[in-house]
Amino acid sequence: MHYSIHYLRNLPDIFADACLGGRNRELYHYKKDGIWKSISYQEAYEAFEKLGFGLRALGMREHDKIAILSENRPEWCLTDWACAHFNMISVPIYQTSVPRQIEFILNHAECRVIIVSNKEQALKVIPLKSNLKFLEYLIVMDEESFDDAWILPFRELMEKGEAEKKQSPQSMQEIASLIRDEDIWSIVYTSGTSGEPKGVMLSHFNIAANIQQTQEHEKIQHNKRWLSFLPLSHSFERAASLFTVWIGAEIYFAESISKVIENLKEVKPNYMTTVPRLLDKIYSVVQEQVSQGPAAKQKIFQWAEKIGEEVVGKYLSRNRAPIGVAAAKYALAKKLVFNKISAVFGGSMISCISGGAPLSAKVGAFFTAAGVRVLEGYGLTEMSPITHANQHDFIKFGTVGKALPDIDTRILEDGEILLRGPNCMLGYYKNPEETAQTIDRDGWFHTGDIGYVDEEGFLKITDRKKDIIVTSGGKNVAPAAVERAITASKYIEQAVVIGDRRKYLVVILVPLLETFQEWGRHRQPPLEFRSYADLSTSPEVEKLIRDELALNQQDLARYEQIKYFFIAPRPFTIEGGELTPSLKVKRRKVMEMYHDEIEAMYQD
């Protein structure tokens, strides 16, 4: 097949190409005992060479499956690169996964080794040993003490690798040179909003192509600092971790989600991948702080936000500098408001690449006005994963941008988006029936997403095909659009709209506890909210949410508007079963949990 790009064909070639920029450059940064430490490209190379030979010393060979269960840290990436160079198949597992999920993946993928970060993760696996049909070794990154012979420290694996390398008849380069385009690089289990996860088989060429497609499309600057905080087990962040190596970046691993804001100020990154949830949260905090300030401060903020919207729409979205009166107003708005927002991100941010969920156009424009250009994109694990993205020189908020090179987009009559390209998966592991249903004979991947391509070539996602609501009156409603309108309120964090085959729509809401706590403190008399349960029983909260819904649904058609709502007594979480590990809401689970409350809203 003819492609517009002359592709490097596998990950060893990608890493070798990256090293042409200099092996002594710093690559990974991590914090230990309060101090940032670094690993160079050369040190990374030597480390994953030892890891690969260490796995071979344990009897692992080409196409064996190696699971990774860890938070973001250099060892995660080093293990991933080791598997890629020794043609072993990596199987990432979310660090938030519970034992039942871990057991399913290890057995289904037939993993012979699992490498975990610490004792906490190891203790999820150890009790499963008798049920794990293929697992032979558990490797622990941290220095932990275990008596079982099948459990080894990461350090010992490296030592075994050093000895194995000396006696091996083949070098790592010779082993890597035998990799074929179609060899499986990784089996990535989609979190799934219903049923058991599916194992997505991605080849070396799939991921190598997507790395190069992304750079051809985005033209990201080389040799810049990136902050990594999204889970590496998520295909978006993992692809970013490989992509950034190829373009010569320095990757800083955030200490934890709770320390992202602190790490941003320390690292002063130029880029990062993110999800809308983080941006929404920062925006909500800013809005709340302003609303509690003096009237004069509120007026200044509102004026600056308006100027920002105008400047973004006319100039910044096309990467043009404002001129004339607009330039003068924008300069003042930056001095009074936007520079403070930029400082939250460290003051050196060029772009945030947002994916995984829809981004509010208002929020994207706000941060772009603050000098943090938000580039929303789209993709799926099955597409390695990125297929569309807004570009630095042309942002169209409310869309996920244009297709990457060599990706074809097709829209069916019912609005479903079909995709085709070199980054399309090999199929679902051990599931040829599902593969045949998802990839048709002409190679089109059926995404299950609904959307359209506008006159300028930008893709707009409107909903999931299976989530479309058809009311009893025959009206089609895209719940995601209604949910975006509802969660535009700074008081509402999560929403699940319900109404299929019903006469009107209702919603299960999760309020933002911290925002309501701040709001309650400024009431006369003050109101105290210690928990979500307090919010769910407060008449004052109910009235405020009703007012917010009325305000934020003004642009929706009458049949799209919510008639009743229920305030959930606790947030949707992974542990509670309402969210997937990639933070997608499991609609069916939420509807099952709140079945009685939903039925009560339809009793009129």
C-alpha positions, 0 to 999 in steps of 0.5 A: 500500500502506498503511504505519504510518509516513508515510515520507520517500521518498528520501535527499535528503529524509532529508538535508534533514530532518536539516538542520532540526536545524541545519546548523552541527552537526558531522557527520563526524570523522576523524583526520589527523596525530594530530588529530581534525578535523571536517566540519559538516552544511553543509560536507558538503552543500557538498562533496557538491554539488561532487562531484555536479556534478564527476561531471556535468562528466565527463559522468555523468548520472542512473542512471550507476553510480559505484563506491566502493572505500575504507576508512571516511572522510568522502569515502566518505560524501560520495560516497555522498550526492552520488550519491544527490542526483544520482540516480546509482547508487553501487556499493560495493566492499570495500576488501579485494577483490582485482583479480578481484573488482573487475573482475567488479563494475565490468563487471557493474554497468557502472560509468563511474567508480570513486572509490578512497581511495589509491594502493594501491587505485588500483594494483588497478584500473589494470592492469585498464583494458583489461578494463574495458568501461565504466570511463572515470575513476578518481578518487583521494581522496588526493593522489597523482601519476598521469600518465594522463589518465583518473586524477584527484585528488579535489580536481580533481573538486571543482574541476570541480564548483564550475565546473560548478555555476555554469554548470548550468541545474539546481540540485542540488535540482532534480535531486534533486526528479525522483527517483522512489521506485523509482529505483535508489539503489545496487547492492550486491554480496553477497559470497556464500559460493559462486559470483559475487556478486549485485548487489542493487538497492535503491531510494531508497524501500527505504533511506529506509524502512529508516532510518525503520523502524529509528528507529521501532523502536529510538528511538535518542537524537538528537545522540549520538556514534557510532564507525564501524569496520565497512566502509562497503561492508557494508550494515549499516554503510552503512545505519547511516551514513545513519541516524545522519545523519538522527538528528543524530549525530556520526560518528567514523571509527576509524583502523583495526580495530587502533585501535578500542580506542584510538579508543573511549577517545578518542571515548567514543562513545554508540553503535556498530554491531559484529559479535559477533567484536569482542565475543567477542574482548574477552570472551576477553581479559578471561577470559584476564586473569582466569584468569592472575590470583590466585585471589582475583581470579578468585573476585571476577570469577566472583561479579560475573559471576554477579550480572550474569547475575541482574540482567540476566535480572531487571531490565536486559534490561527496562531496569529498575533493580535493587532491594533486595539485588540493587541492592546486590550489583550496585553492588559488582559494578560497582565491582569488575569491570564499571566496568573493562569499561565503560571499555574502551568509553570509559565513555559507551556506551549501546548496541552494535547487533550484527549480521552473525552470531549473538551468544552470549547469555552475551557479550551479557548480560555486556556489558549488565551492564557498562553496554554494552547489546547490541542484537542484530538481523537483516537481509539486504542484500536487505532494505536491510538491517535487519528485526528487532532487540532494543529498548533496553527489551526485550532477549531474548538468543539472539534477534534481536528483533522485526520492525520496523514494516511488516515481515511475517514468515512461517515456512514448514513447513520453517522457512524465514523469509520477509519482506515490507516496503517495504525489500525490494529491487527484485531482482538486477541482470541476473538476473531468474531469481534474482530470481523464485526469491527473491521470490515472486509475493506479494512474500515474500522467501525468506531461506534462513535457518531459524528461528521466532518465539516466543510474545512475537514474537521471532525466533530464527535457527537456521541457513542452510537450505542448511547444514542437515546430515542425518546418515546416521542421518537426524538433522537438525543445525543446524551454526551451533548446534554451532559456537556451542557450540564457539566459546564456548571462549575458546581457539577462534576459528573452527569449521566443522562437517561431517557431511552424509550421514555417520555422525557430526560432525567439525570444522575448528578455528582456535584463538586464537593469542594466548590459547594463547600466554598459556596456554603462558607460564604452563605449567610448563615454559613452552610457546612457540607462534610460529604456528598451525602450532605449535598444530596439531602440539602434543599439549598443545593437542590435549588442551586442545581435546578437554577444551574440546569435552567441556565446551562440548558438554554441552547438545547431543544426542549426534548433535550432538556432535563426534567428531573435530577437526582444527586448521587450520594457519592462520586463515580469512581473506579473502585465503586465500579461506575468508572473504567480505569480510563475514567469513562462512565459505565452508564449501565452500571450507574443505571443499575445502581440508581434504578429505584431513584430513576424510576421514581423520577418517572412516576408523574 
